[in-house]
């Protein structure tokens, strides 16, 4: 059976110098050439991004400030306890966001 020669010496037909090398393949072409590797673990995104935690921190602190300034003074002990709990929760969210390992 004869070998197929389709594409052989195509560069010569197009007028290219056979000693000239092709440009290096870009990242997208290299990715296509490697193909999909099912044994490789999939890239995982964090369940909760850091900025969500910082946004929650800001919102909880703003809620505590809003309650403290809009309530009649002196604050009743349940409201003061609620504001303190909000500030503690905000601080814990900030600590979690700062101490969270970076997965990038």
Secondary structure as a PSIPRED ss2 file (coil, helix, strand):
# PSIPRED VFORMAT (PSIPRED V4.0)

   1 X C   1.000  0.000  0.000
   2 X C   1.000  0.000  0.000
   3 X C   1.000  0.000  0.000
   4 X C   1.000  0.000  0.000
   5 X C   1.000  0.000  0.000
   6 X C   1.000  0.000  0.000
   7 X C   1.000  0.000  0.000
   8 X C   1.000  0.000  0.000
   9 X C   1.000  0.000  0.000
  10 X H   0.000  1.000  0.000
  11 X H   0.000  1.000  0.000
  12 X H   0.000  1.000  0.000
  13 X H   0.000  1.000  0.000
  14 X C   1.000  0.000  0.000
  15 X C   1.000  0.000  0.000
  16 X C   1.000  0.000  0.000
  17 X C   1.000  0.000  0.000
  18 X C   1.000  0.000  0.000
  19 X C   1.000  0.000  0.000
  20 X C   1.000  0.000  0.000
  21 X C   1.000  0.000  0.000
  22 X C   1.000  0.000  0.000
  23 X C   1.000  0.000  0.000
  24 X C   1.000  0.000  0.000
  25 X C   1.000  0.000  0.000
  26 X C   1.000  0.000  0.000
  27 X H   0.000  1.000  0.000
  28 X H   0.000  1.000  0.000
  29 X H   0.000  1.000  0.000
  30 X H   0.000  1.000  0.000
  31 X H   0.000  1.000  0.000
  32 X H   0.000  1.000  0.000
  33 X H   0.000  1.000  0.000
  34 X H   0.000  1.000  0.000
  35 X C   1.000  0.000  0.000
  36 X C   1.000  0.000  0.000
  37 X C   1.000  0.000  0.000
  38 X C   1.000  0.000  0.000
  39 X C   1.000  0.000  0.000
  40 X C   1.000  0.000  0.000
  41 X C   1.000  0.000  0.000
  42 X C   1.000  0.000  0.000
  43 X C   1.000  0.000  0.000
  44 X C   1.000  0.000  0.000
  45 X C   1.000  0.000  0.000
  46 X C   1.000  0.000  0.000
  47 X C   1.000  0.000  0.000
  48 X C   1.000  0.000  0.000
  49 X C   1.000  0.000  0.000
  50 X H   0.000  1.000  0.000
  51 X H   0.000  1.000  0.000
  52 X H   0.000  1.000  0.000
  53 X H   0.000  1.000  0.000
  54 X H   0.000  1.000  0.000
  55 X H   0.000  1.000  0.000
  56 X H   0.000  1.000  0.000
  57 X H   0.000  1.000  0.000
  58 X H   0.000  1.000  0.000
  59 X H   0.000  1.000  0.000
  60 X H   0.000  1.000  0.000
  61 X H   0.000  1.000  0.000
  62 X H   0.000  1.000  0.000
  63 X H   0.000  1.000  0.000
  64 X H   0.000  1.000  0.000
  65 X H   0.000  1.000  0.000
  66 X H   0.000  1.000  0.000
  67 X H   0.000  1.000  0.000
  68 X H   0.000  1.000  0.000
  69 X H   0.000  1.000  0.000
  70 X H   0.000  1.000  0.000
  71 X C   1.000  0.000  0.000
  72 X C   1.000  0.000  0.000
  73 X C   1.000  0.000  0.000
  74 X C   1.000  0.000  0.000
  75 X C   1.000  0.000  0.000
  76 X C   1.000  0.000  0.000
  77 X H   0.000  1.000  0.000
  78 X H   0.000  1.000  0.000
  79 X H   0.000  1.000  0.000
  80 X H   0.000  1.000  0.000
  81 X H   0.000  1.000  0.000
  82 X H   0.000  1.000  0.000
  83 X H   0.000  1.000  0.000
  84 X H   0.000  1.000  0.000
  85 X H   0.000  1.000  0.000
  86 X H   0.000  1.000  0.000
  87 X H   0.000  1.000  0.000
  88 X H   0.000  1.000  0.000
  89 X H   0.000  1.000  0.000
  90 X H   0.000  1.000  0.000
  91 X H   0.000  1.000  0.000
  92 X H   0.000  1.000  0.000
  93 X H   0.000  1.000  0.000
  94 X H   0.000  1.000  0.000
  95 X H   0.000  1.000  0.000
  96 X H   0.000  1.000  0.000
  97 X H   0.000  1.000  0.000
  98 X H   0.000  1.000  0.000
  99 X H   0.000  1.000  0.000
 100 X C   1.000  0.000  0.000
 101 X C   1.000  0.000  0.000
 102 X C   1.000  0.000  0.000
 103 X C   1.000  0.000  0.000
 104 X C   1.000  0.000  0.000
